[in-house]
Amino acid sequence: MTTATTSTIHLPAATIELHPGERYAGPVLDEAGQIKHHLVLLPARPERCLSWQDAMAWAEGIGAQLPDRQEQALLFANCKPHLQPGWHWSCQEDEEDASYAWVCLFISGDQYFSHKSCEGSAVAVRRLIP
């Protein structure tokens, strides 16, 4: 008979100030299950579809970042009513071909990569370190 050990997760208290229109997406966890940061979806959206480089510059220009793939999954899970259903750029390049970057289709949550010159949508996030 195997005896299971009990583990305890301690969640640090966090006070997160949301600005008008922002949505709290939740905590982002590391490989050990510890909180790396908290994720906030910003209300700003670009006026048109953008290439990956332009989307990265747009997010930086508003003092934010594009989400990574893990964060896109969290946004889809917790903020879907506040997302447009099309595909959106992530900040992550494809590991095998740097001319491609990862995207998330916010109607289904599917993730795949697209050539960086293609024009797609973008959302911006801010990361709050606990």
Backbone hydrogen bonds in HBPLUS format (Angstrom, degrees):
<---DONOR---> <-ACCEPTOR-->    atom                        ^
c    i                          cat <-CA-CA->   ^        H-A-AA   ^      H-
h    n   atom  resd res      DA  || num        DHA   H-A  angle D-A-AA Bond
n    s   type  num  typ     dist DA aas  dist angle  dist       angle   num
A0022-GLU N   A0019-HIS O   2.99 MM   3  5.59 166.3  2.01 144.3 147.0     1
A0023-ARG N   A0041-LEU O   3.00 MM  18  5.08 157.4  2.05 143.4 150.5     2
A0041-LEU N   A0023-ARG O   2.78 MM  18  5.08 160.7  1.82 161.3 161.1     3
A0025-ALA N   A0039-LEU O   2.87 MM  14  5.37 162.3  1.90 148.6 152.4     4
A0039-LEU N   A0026-GLY O   2.90 MM  13  5.59 159.8  1.94 152.6 158.4     5
A0028-VAL N   A0037-HIS O   2.74 MM   9  5.45 167.1  1.75 177.5 173.3     6
A0036-LYS N   A0028-VAL O   2.72 MM   8  5.66 165.5  1.74 159.9 165.1     7
A0030-ASP N   A0034-GLN O   2.77 MM   4  5.44 153.5  1.84 153.3 161.9     8
A0033-GLY N   A0030-ASP O   2.96 MM   3  5.27 161.6  2.00 113.3 118.5     9
A0038-HIS N   A0128-LEU O   2.79 MM  90  4.96 159.4  1.83 137.1 143.3    10
A0128-LEU N   A0038-HIS O   2.86 MM  90  4.96 165.6  1.88 146.2 150.8    11
A0040-VAL N   A0126-ARG O   3.01 MM  86  5.31 155.8  2.07 158.4 163.3    12
A0126-ARG N   A0040-VAL O   2.96 MM  86  5.31 149.9  2.06 143.9 153.1    13
A0042-LEU N   A0124-ALA O   2.96 MM  82  5.56 173.9  1.97 152.6 152.5    14
A0050-LEU N   A0120-GLY O   2.77 MM  70  5.28 162.5  1.80 149.5 146.3    15
A0120-GLY N   A0050-LEU O   2.81 MM  70  5.28 158.6  1.86 140.6 135.6    16
A0055-ALA N   A0051-SER O   2.83 MM   4  6.04 149.8  1.93 149.6 158.8    17
A0052-TRP N   A0116-LYS O   2.94 MM  64  4.88 165.0  1.96 144.5 148.7    18
A0056-MET N   A0052-TRP O   2.88 MM   4  6.16 157.0  1.94 153.6 159.6    19
A0057-ALA N   A0053-GLN O   2.99 MM   4  6.22 159.1  2.03 146.3 152.0    20
A0058-TRP N   A0054-ASP O   2.81 MM   4  5.98 152.9  1.88 143.8 151.8    21
A0059-ALA N   A0055-ALA O   3.02 MM   4  6.23 169.0  2.03 151.5 153.2    22
A0060-GLU N   A0056-MET O   3.05 MM   4  6.26 165.2  2.07 148.9 153.3    23
A0061-GLY N   A0057-ALA O   2.83 MM   4  5.93 149.5  1.92 145.2 154.2    24
A0062-ILE N   A0059-ALA O   3.17 MM   3  5.42 144.7  2.30 102.3 112.0    25
A0064-ALA N   A0059-ALA O   2.88 MM   5  5.05 158.5  1.92 146.2 145.0    26
A0063-GLY N   A0060-GLU O   2.97 MM   3  5.00 160.2  2.01 109.1 112.1    27
A0065-GLN N   A0125-VAL O   3.10 MM  60  5.49 156.3  2.16 150.2 157.3    28
A0125-VAL N   A0065-GLN O   2.83 MM  60  5.49 159.2  1.87 157.8 165.0    29
A0091-CYS N   A0067-PRO O   2.90 MM  24  5.82 141.6  2.05 132.7 141.5    30
A0072-GLN N   A0068-ASP O   2.87 MM   4  6.13 147.9  1.97 150.8 160.6    31
A0073-ALA N   A0069-ARG O   3.11 MM   4  6.40 153.7  2.19 146.1 151.9    32
A0074-LEU N   A0070-GLN O   3.11 MM   4  6.47 151.3  2.20 144.2 152.2    33
A0075-LEU N   A0071-GLU O   2.84 MM   4  6.12 157.1  1.89 150.8 157.1    34
A0076-PHE N   A0072-GLN O   2.89 MM   4  6.12 160.6  1.93 149.1 154.2    35
A0077-ALA N   A0073-ALA O   2.97 MM   4  6.17 153.2  2.04 142.9 150.3    36
A0078-ASN N   A0074-LEU O   2.90 MM   4  6.02 159.6  1.94 153.6 158.5    37
A0079-CYS N   A0075-LEU O   2.71 MM   4  5.02 150.3  1.79 143.6 148.1    38
A0082-HIS N   A0079-CYS O   2.81 MM   3  5.52 157.1  1.86 129.2 136.8    39
A0083-LEU N   A0080-LYS O   3.09 MM   3  5.23 164.8  2.12 120.6 119.3    40
A0106-PHE N   A0086-GLY O   3.13 MM  20  5.79 158.5  2.18 141.8 137.2    41
A0121-SER N   A0087-TRP O   3.24 MM  34  6.17 152.8  2.32 158.8 153.9    42
A0088-HIS N   A0104-CYS O   2.86 MM  16  5.37 150.9  1.94 139.0 146.8    43
A0104-CYS N   A0088-HIS O   2.92 MM  16  5.37 150.1  2.01 143.4 152.6    44
A0089-TRP N   A0121-SER O   2.99 MM  32  6.41 156.4  2.05 159.0 154.9    45
A0090-SER N   A0102-TRP O   2.89 MM  12  5.53 142.0  2.03 164.8 152.7    46
A0102-TRP N   A0092-GLN O   2.85 MM  10  5.75 164.5  1.88 167.5 171.5    47
A0094-ASP N   A0100-TYR O   2.83 MM   6  5.35 169.5  1.84 130.1 129.3    48
A0100-TYR N   A0097-ASP O   3.01 MM   3  5.90 157.9  2.06 129.1 131.8    49
A0116-LYS N   A0099-SER O   2.94 MM  17  5.86 172.8  1.95 149.3 149.3    50
A0101-ALA N   A0114-SER O   2.97 MM  13  5.70 159.6  2.02 158.3 160.0    51
A0114-SER N   A0101-ALA O   2.90 MM  13  5.70 156.1  1.96 160.9 161.7    52
A0103-VAL N   A0112-TYR O   2.73 MM   9  5.63 160.0  1.77 177.6 172.5    53
A0112-TYR N   A0103-VAL O   3.20 MM   9  5.63 150.4  2.29 139.1 147.8    54
A0105-LEU N   A0110-ASP O   2.81 MM   5  5.31 166.2  1.83 161.4 166.2    55
A0108-SER N   A0105-LEU O   3.18 MM   3  5.91 145.9  2.30 119.2 126.4    56
A0109-GLY N   A0105-LEU O   2.67 MM   4  5.33 154.3  1.73 168.4 174.8    57
A0118-CYS N   A0115-HIS O   2.96 MM   3  5.65 158.5  2.01 121.8 128.1    58
